[in-house]
Amino acid sequence: MEQVELEPCPFCGGEAQWDCMTSNEQYECTEWSPECPKCGATVILDRTCGKHEAAAAWNTRTNDQAKNEEIARLREALELAANRMQRLSLELPFSTAERYEAEEWAQEARHELKDKPRG
């Protein structure tokens, strides 16, 4: 049987393996599904398919540009939230301890943004 290549798991990076979903009376596999033994991810299609179709579904990845745009949007939202928390801590009648805590949260958010690799 022809070898069909599977990319690593899109969730954990584990090595994908083939799982026989259905077999005939001669115990020959008639339906295959890729799965990751490390995290349990799998592809189950709504129809019987062979290895080529199942591999195509497993190997499909999201558009990197769309993913990077979403990451940038989320970073911007987090930065805005951190700035707003800092402003609110100065504007509202908080106790000194509450202001200090709000400032710590804002600093932690900024620190998280700086530590994460960009796109």
SULZI-V341025 format. One record per residue. N is the residue number from 1. RES is the residue in one small letter. SS is DSSP state (@ for helix, = for strand, . for the rest). PSI is psi in whole degrees, -180 to 180 (999 if undefined). D_FIRST is the distance of its C-alpha to the first C-alpha in Angstrom with 2 decimals. Layout:
[[N,RES,SS,PSI,D_FIRST] [N,RES,SS,PSI,D_FIRST]]
This chain:
[[1,m,.,141,0.00] [2,e,.,137,3.80] [3,q,.,127,6.45] [4,v,.,123,9.12] [5,e,.,135,12.55] [6,l,.,135,15.18] [7,e,.,163,18.85] [8,p,.,161,21.24] [9,c,.,131,23.01] [10,p,.,-12,25.62] [11,f,.,-43,28.15] [12,c,.,-10,28.21] [13,g,.,2,25.93] [14,g,.,163,23.89] [15,e,.,121,20.30] [16,a,=,149,18.07] [17,q,=,162,15.51] [18,w,=,138,13.20] [19,d,=,129,15.11] [20,c,=,116,14.15] [21,m,=,-37,17.02] [22,t,=,141,16.82] [23,s,=,161,15.42] [24,n,.,-171,16.44] [25,e,.,-25,18.68] [26,q,.,12,16.05] [27,y,.,30,15.16] [28,e,.,134,11.68] [29,c,=,131,11.42] [30,t,=,-12,12.43] [31,e,=,130,13.82] [32,w,=,153,13.06] [33,s,=,130,15.77] [34,p,=,147,16.23] [35,e,=,158,19.16] [36,c,=,115,21.45] [37,p,.,-18,22.62] [38,k,.,-47,25.67] [39,c,.,-8,27.27] [40,g,.,3,25.33] [41,a,.,146,24.51] [42,t,=,168,21.82] [43,v,.,122,20.95] [44,i,.,115,21.49] [45,l,.,160,21.56] [46,d,.,19,23.95] [47,r,.,162,21.46] [48,t,.,135,18.13] [49,c,.,161,15.37] [50,g,.,-174,11.68] [51,k,@,-38,10.33] [52,h,@,-47,11.80] [53,e,@,-41,15.14] [54,a,@,-41,15.35] [55,a,@,-39,14.70] [56,a,@,-41,17.32] [57,a,@,-44,19.72] [58,w,@,-42,19.31] [59,n,@,-6,19.67] [60,t,.,129,22.73] [61,r,.,158,25.88] [62,t,.,158,29.51] [63,n,.,122,31.57] [64,d,@,-37,33.17] [65,q,@,-45,36.40] [66,a,@,-40,36.79] [67,k,@,-45,36.14] [68,n,@,-37,38.69] [69,e,@,-40,41.21] [70,e,@,-40,40.93] [71,i,@,-45,41.44] [72,a,@,-41,44.47] [73,r,@,-42,45.87] [74,l,@,-37,45.58] [75,r,@,-44,47.20] [76,e,@,-43,50.05] [77,a,@,-39,50.55] [78,l,@,-40,50.70] [79,e,@,-43,53.22] [80,l,@,-41,55.34] [81,a,@,-42,55.30] [82,a,@,-43,56.37] [83,n,@,-40,59.17] [84,r,@,-41,60.31] [85,m,@,-41,60.41] [86,q,@,-45,62.58] [87,r,@,-45,64.92] [88,l,@,-36,65.27] [89,s,@,-25,66.12] [90,l,@,-29,69.03] [91,e,@,-36,70.21] [92,l,.,155,70.21] [93,p,.,67,72.72] [94,f,.,157,70.44] [95,s,.,166,71.76] [96,t,@,-40,71.27] [97,a,@,-41,68.56] [98,e,@,-40,66.66] [99,r,@,-43,66.96] [100,y,@,-43,65.70] [101,e,@,-43,62.69] [102,a,@,-40,61.85] [103,e,@,-39,62.14] [104,e,@,-43,59.82] [105,w,@,-44,57.18] [106,a,@,-42,57.51] [107,q,@,-40,57.23] [108,e,@,-42,54.13] [109,a,@,-44,52.48] [110,r,@,-40,53.37] [111,h,@,-43,52.17] [112,e,@,-42,48.76] [113,l,@,-40,48.56] [114,k,@,-32,49.40] [115,d,@,-26,46.98] [116,k,.,136,43.88] [117,p,.,143,42.08] [118,r,.,137,42.52] [119,g,.,999,39.67]]
